[in-house]
Amino acid sequence: MILTITDTDCSKVSIFIPCKEAINSEGVAQLLLVHMVPHYGVPKKIISDRDTRFTSKFVTELCRLLDI
């Protein structure tokens, strides 16, 4: 399985990250923190094809990992 992260604002860059088939919101937050944040910073907007509960847990975990 591949997690795809796309910058929809300025650069239009796409990042493809290999991951486990069954990944949860905490796992996605960890992958984003390791692979995207060091290069592009913390995202200002999250667009997801998952439900609002997944997105909420994802943002909560990302904030916890960033000590926000």
C-alpha positions as CSV (number, residue, x, y, z in Angstrom):
1,M,0.0,0.0,0.0
2,I,1.2,3.5,-0.7
3,L,0.2,6.7,1.2
4,T,0.0,9.6,-1.2
5,I,0.5,13.1,0.2
6,T,0.0,16.0,-2.3
7,D,0.6,19.7,-1.8
8,T,-2.4,21.3,-3.4
9,D,-1.3,24.9,-2.9
10,C,1.9,26.1,-4.4
11,S,4.4,23.4,-5.3
12,K,2.0,20.6,-6.4
13,V,4.6,18.1,-5.2
14,S,3.4,14.5,-4.4
15,I,5.1,12.3,-1.8
16,F,4.6,8.5,-2.1
17,I,5.2,6.6,1.2
18,P,5.1,2.8,1.4
19,C,3.1,1.7,4.4
20,K,1.2,-1.3,5.9
21,E,-2.1,-2.2,4.4
22,A,-4.0,-1.6,7.6
23,I,-2.7,1.8,8.8
24,N,-4.6,3.9,11.4
25,S,-4.7,7.6,11.9
26,E,-1.9,7.5,14.3
27,G,0.3,5.7,11.8
28,V,-0.5,8.3,9.1
29,A,0.4,11.1,11.5
30,Q,3.7,9.5,12.2
31,L,4.5,9.0,8.5
32,L,3.6,12.6,7.8
33,L,5.8,13.8,10.6
34,V,8.8,11.8,9.4
35,H,8.5,12.2,5.6
36,M,6.8,15.6,5.0
37,V,7.1,18.0,7.9
38,P,11.0,18.2,7.8
39,H,10.9,19.2,4.1
40,Y,7.7,21.2,3.7
41,G,6.6,22.1,7.3
42,V,3.3,21.5,9.0
43,P,0.3,21.5,6.6
44,K,-2.1,24.4,6.9
45,K,-5.0,22.3,5.5
46,I,-5.8,18.6,5.5
47,I,-8.0,17.2,2.7
48,S,-8.8,13.5,3.2
49,D,-11.0,10.9,1.6
50,R,-11.5,9.3,5.0
51,D,-14.3,10.2,7.4
52,T,-14.2,13.1,9.9
53,R,-13.4,10.7,12.8
54,F,-10.3,9.6,11.1
55,T,-9.2,13.1,10.3
56,S,-9.9,14.2,13.9
57,K,-7.8,11.4,15.3
58,F,-5.1,12.2,12.8
59,V,-4.9,15.9,13.7
60,T,-5.0,15.1,17.4
61,E,-2.1,12.6,17.1
62,L,-0.1,15.0,14.9
63,C,-0.5,17.8,17.5
64,R,0.5,15.4,20.2
65,L,3.7,14.4,18.3
66,L,4.5,18.0,17.6
67,D,3.9,18.9,21.3
68,I,1.2,21.4,20.4
